[in-house]
């Protein structure tokens, strides 16, 4: 009997153990079949004024976050707008995200557990998303009733009923939650940022100054205030504050960071690099400092140093796409490069002009780049009724040197020779002056170049001398302005002056789209030619042109290798009765970072010659970076 009791006890003990072990599995099964799914959210701010919440969302998006707005009621049924930066299946993932947010934004966060379905229903995709119905106005009663304090929603938006929500969710947000999630200091900082973003700069700056009087030891707040001054071009005020800060603490990382920004924006690149070098000694490998150093060296004209800094930055941050693009551009610009540009040009009277331009350029030293240019041109036109035959081949070779005399001023000098229609020495002298970041002002003096744009000139040893001034700028990646003025002097036979042509051209361009790129342009072209001797005119030229042109250009890369560009437009010459039009499709191709190809076709209903007529061209290009 005693043994039977012992067996019963053992069996009961085993059963309890089995029940204990299997309980989690049973519970998991129950959860998978019917329990409400929970998620952990990272809440970073809560607003009573919904408009402020949406401004804060825009601010977070500019910093690379993907914030979510949810609407919640507190225990008194007051509606709050909460901003979250993510939801996660586990508490540890949410905590890691929150810590990262606080480290980057210097703002607090709060981890909350919520029903996934409820979170989805309370999410607002925009300020126009209808407001939710107050909990006390939803159908069935709840097992636990809290005191209801009637509040009136000022918004005129239509409320939306929710299907099935637990009472726990309605009271997820309390006054204590609001105060813990957003301290008074944090709330004022956020509202100050919103104020600046809305354009109330002076009010925002005054708010920063008040906060700094209250929290003078808050270095992050001080850095943010100075950064705002720099962003709004209050350079003198920012410089004075930075000087005082660095006198008190020469090793203050925040002050050094903002000082490098200030020096960069004011063009003091030597001082910027000095501050960055000191910062990198204090914090070797600092990503922000390396990035600032690379871009500062690039802007300051130290392209060798920029290549070194960008390379180190990419080694430490391999996924930095902007740094890779900048480094690739520098290498392309300063490594040896070969360009081949073939062209076949068909004009009226069966005139064919075939040309090949070869250009090889390379860096000779840190400041000087040299180019070797070889042009081959063959002009053929058969004889006709009153039209003389042209069959000439022209060869031209030249060396061109560009030297950076200052960061913004580049001198240009060239010398060469040609033969075919005549023989002679050519020369070039000029400069590129970077007046602003928008674009350069260029001046060129060209001496004794072969005259090839008018086929008949080849039979008379035609040459020309030219003075030109050009400005080519693009503003805010939206508006472009091109202006060019020329005076060209034509010479024939044995240095006989044939005539003088004056030209000016203005082009205004507007960028409409980024991807694909779409531009529209209006241009005005005016030229006037005067014969030196009205009794000697074997080469007939258009004496007056006044042309208005409306054009568009479209370009699209379908992948990293193949792209397309199409341009076209309509012209109206004030001295001609009917308009003309033109079109030019072009196929683009890239093979890696070294090879580039293009092939295109150009058509114009007016060749621009005295006799008029159509013109066509088949164009191409091959570029290789060594």
Protein Blocks (a to p, Z undefined) as FASTA:
>chain_A
ZZmmmmmmmmmmmmmmmmmmmmmmmmmmmmmmmpccddddddfbdcfblmlmmmmmmmmm
mnopacdddddddfkopacddddfbdcfbfklmmmmmmmmmmmnopacddddddfklmmm
mpcfbfklccdddfklgcbdcfbdcdddddddfbfcdcdddfbdcfklmmmpcfklmmmm
mcfklmmmmmmmmmmmnopamlmmmmmmmmmmmmmmlmklmmmmmmmmmmnopaklmmmm
mmmmmmmmmmlmklmmmmmmmmmmnopaklmmmmmmmmmmmmghiaklmmmmmmmmmmno
pamlmmmmmmmmmmmmmmlmklmmmmmmmmmmmmccddddddddddehhiacdddddddd
ddfblmbccddddddddddddddehiacdddddddddddddddfblmbccdddddddehj
bgcddddddddddfblnbccdddddehiacfkbmklmmnopacddddddddddehhlacc
ddddddddddehjhiafbdcddddddddddfbfbdcddddddddddddddfblklcfbcc
dfbdcdddddddddddfblkbccdddddddddfkbfbdcddddddddddehjlbccdddd
dddfbeoianlpadddddddddddZZ
